[in-house]
Amino acid sequence: MRNECEMRISVFPKGEVDAIAVHRTMTVFDWIAQARVLPIEGLELYSGMFWETDDAFVDRVGDALAEAGFEMPMLCVSPDFTHPDPSVRAAQLERQIRMIEIADRLGGATASCRVLSGQRHPEVSVEEGLDWAAEAITTCLDHAVSHNVTLGIENHYKDGSWAYPEFAQTKKVFLALLDRIDNRTHFGVQYDPSNAIVAGEDSADFLDTVIDRVVTMQASDRYLAPGADLDSLRQADGTLGYSPNLLHGVIGKGLNDYPRIFRTLFDAGYDGWISVEDGVNGMHEMAASVEFLRDARDRYFGGSFEAKVATQDAARALAGVGPR
């Protein structure tokens, strides 16, 4: 672990993805300009934001990022490596490889690129899906290593364009896939605590299970609508599906135990990027989530955690307030 954590903050525009990638009423350049008001170091981008994938367009994006003072540390991609049609799987592999090249071109030495298993197609068995996903990711790794890009497999729920949830959504299948891929220099976990909740897991417990493989993190939070409870949202297979009763909102005020999550990351020496996945309800909530994460960085990651807590508790005692 480094003497002082260098964890940096990026943002992912959850609320603008459809506008940019689907409806195309907003461009990636509009988003970069809009994000300039946020006190962050980087922007996580999404493959669907690249309406063109030639080098000239990618370089325009890179120029816009540099002019705004941002890095591009994380590129979010949603390959479907479990599709029953081998021609579709081949096309998905080709696109993922191109996104690895783009991540390298934009992110340089610190670049990471998300990878997924694919959809939970009803006609695909668990063993078939594991075989196909592991084979595709291993092939991607050959290219990631040559470009010095880190692949992060996310504990994911469902891409907005998918008909089915993530093949490796459940912890059992996710860990089975993770175990098939030994590379620890260019492959690991992109941890999303809210997706663990959606999968029916305690997000802090799930982090304990994968902490030695975490390479990047998306930070978000979920809230229950009034009158709703988690048990009522559970499906027969033990997971949680997206529901109107499970809402996005400001990080730190929802269902995730962020103090425990941050302590686990600190104790493990994590000094990678954390990307705020927010903005569904507007930029004001994105800004509030960024401030929460900046405060957490100062509190949990700025040097010795124990020393900082002791200092903060001493200050609280002087003010007549009990320890945290």
N, C-alpha and C positions, 0 to 999 in steps of 0.2 A: 504494500500500500504506500502511496506517496505521502509525504509529510503533510501536504495540504491538498485537499480534494480540488480538482479542476473541473468539477461538474458544470456543464454549461446548458443553457436553456434555449430551446427552439420552440416553434409553434406549428401546429398543423390545423388548417382552417376547416374543421369539421362542418361548419355551417355554410361554407362556400364551395364545397367539392362538387355538388351537382351543378351549380351555376357555371363552374369552369369546365368540368369534365363531361357533363351530360348536355345541359342546355346551351352552353357556350354563350351565355349572356355576360360573362366576365372572363377576362384572360388571366393567365399566370402573372403577366406584367401588372395588371390592375391589383392583384393580390399582393405582390411585392411592394407596390407603392402604398397600399392601405396599411400594411404591417409596419411601416416605418415609424409609426407612433409608439410601438411597443418597445420596452427596454429589454431586449433580448439579443442573443448572439447569432441565432440562425433560424432558417426556415426549413421545415421538413416539407418536401414536395411529393406529389402523387403522380403516378405514371400517366393518368388520364389528363393531366395538365399539359402534357406535351402533345399538342395537336399535330406537330411535326416532330420527327425524331432524327432528322439529319443534323450534322455537326453545326451548320450555320444557325439553325434555330436554337439548338442547345447553347451555343456560345452567346446568343442574344440574351437568353435567360441568365447565363453566368455573368454577363456584363451588367444586367439589371440588378442582380444580387449584390455584386461588388459595389456598384454605385450607391446602393442603399445601406451598405455596411454589414451585410449578412453573409454567413457561410451557409452551405447546403450540406449538412451532415448526414441527412437521412432521406432516402428516396423510397416511398411507399408503393409497393407493387403487389398485385393480387393474382398470381398465376393459378390456373386450375389444372394441376398435375394429376388429378384423379378422374378426369373426364373419361368415359368409356370409349370414346373415339380416339384411336391413336394419332390420327391426323390433327385433331384439336390439341392433344397433348404436345405434339411436336411444335405446333404454332405457338403455344404458350411458352414452351421452352425457348424458342427463338426470341420471343419478345422479352422474356426475363433476362436473357443474355445481353440484349441490346440495352436494357435498363441498367445492368451492371456497368456497361461501358459509359452510359450517361452519368451514373453516380461517380465514376472515376473522373470523368471530364469536369464535373461540377464541384465535387467534394474533395478531390485530392486524397492526401494521406489519411484523413480521418473519415472517409466516406463509408457509409453503410447502406445496404439495400435490403428492404424487407422481402421475404419470401414466405409463401404459404404452402399448405399441402394441396388444397383444392376444395371442391364442394363435396358434400356428403350425398353423392348420387345414389339413389335407392338400389340400383342394379349392381353396384360395385361393393364387393366384400371388403371387410377390414384388411385382410391380408393382401388383396389386390391393391387396394389404395395405398397401403404402407409400402409395398414393393414399388409401385409407380412413382410415388412421391419421393421416396428415398433415392431412387435411380435418377430422377430429374434434378433433385437438389445436389446430388453428388456431381452430376455433369456441370451444373451451374458453378459449383465450387472450383472446378478446374479453371474457369474463366475469372471467378472472383479472386483467386490467388494470383493469377497473372496480372490482374489490374489492381491488386492490393486493396480490394474492397471486402468489407465484412458483411456476410449475410446474416440477417437476424430473422428467425422464424417466430412469428407472433402467435401467442395464445389468442386466437382470433374468433370472432363470431361469424361475420358474413359481410362480404363486399356488397355494396349497394346494387350491383348489377347481377348478383347471383340469385338463382332460384332456390338453392339449398344452403343450409348453414355449413360452416367449416367442417371438413372431414375430420380434422384433428382437434375439434373443439373440446372434447372431454379430456380430462387430465390423463386418463389411462392411455388413450390413443396418442395424445401429444407426446407423452414421455416415451412411448414405444417408438415413435418416429425419431425423437431426439436421440435415443439410444443407438439407432442405426447409423448415425453420422458422427464419427469420432473426432473430426477436425475441431480443434480448440483455438486455432489462430485466426481463422477467417469465417467461423460459423458459431452462432450461439442463439440466444433467446432475445427477442424483442418483447419485453414484459409489459403487459397492459393490465393493470389491476382491475379495471371495470369489466373487462372481458372475462376475467376469472369469476366475477360475481354473476355475469350473464350465464356462465357455464355451470353455475350452482356450487362454486367453490368459495371458500374464504380467501380473499385476495392476498392477505399477508401470509397465510399458510402456504398458498401456492408459490409465493416468492421464496419461502424457505426451501421449497423442493427444488427450485431451478436456479437459485442465486449463483451457484458456481458456473452457470452458463450464460448469465445475463450480459448482453453487450450493448443494448440500447433499451430505452423505456419510453412509452407513451403514458402521459399522466392525464387522467380524466376522472370524472366522478359521476355517479348515478344516484338518483333520488326516487323514492316511492311517491306516487301520486297520493293525495289524501284518501284514506280509507283502504289503500292497498297494502298487502304484506307479501313477503318473499314466498312464503309457503303457497299462497294462492296462485303465484306465477309459475310454480314448478310444473314441468310437463312430465309425462309418463316415463320418459327416458332419463329423468333426473336433472335435466338442464333447464335453463331459462331462455325463453325466446324473447326477442325484442317485443315489447308490449307498450301500449300507450300509458300504462301505469308505471313504466320504468323510464325515467326522464334524465336527460343530460342537464348539467348545471355547473356552477362554480366549483372548482376543485377545493377539497378540504372541508366541505360542508355536507358531503353525501355519505355513502355507505362504506367507503374505503377507510381503513385505519391507517392514515398517512403517517402519524408519528411512528408507529411500529414499522411501516414500510421503509421510512427514511433511516431508522436505526439499523435495520437489516442491511440496507445498501451501504451505509457508512461502515458498519462492522466488516463488511466484505471488501472494503476498499474500492467501491464503485466510483469511478470518476469519468464515466461516459456522459453522453447527452441525455437529457430528459426533454421530451417534446410534449408541449401542452396540446391536448386534443380537445378543443372547446370552440366556442363561438356559435353554437347552434341557436342560441337565443340573443345573439348580437355581440358586437365587439366590446361592449362594456363588460360582459361576463368573461370574455377572453382576457381583457386587461386585468380583471380581478383575479383570474386564475394565475396569470403571470406573476402578479404581486405576491400571491400566496407561495408560489414556487421560489421566488427570489428571497422571501423571508425564510422559507425552509432551508434554502441553501446556506444562508448566513447562520441559521440556528444549528443545523445538523451537520453541515459539511465543511465549515470554515475552520479547520484545524481540529484539535482534540475535542471530541464530542463530550467526554466526561468533564473536561475543564470548562467548556462553554456552559454546560448545564449547571455546574457548581457556581460559576460566576452569576448566571442568570437567577439561580435560586437565592443566592446571597442578596442580590439586588431586590428580589421580591420580598425577602425577609425584612430588609431595611424599610421597605415601603409598607410593611405590615400585612403582606400578602403571603399565603402559604406556598410551599413548593408546588411545581407543576404536577 
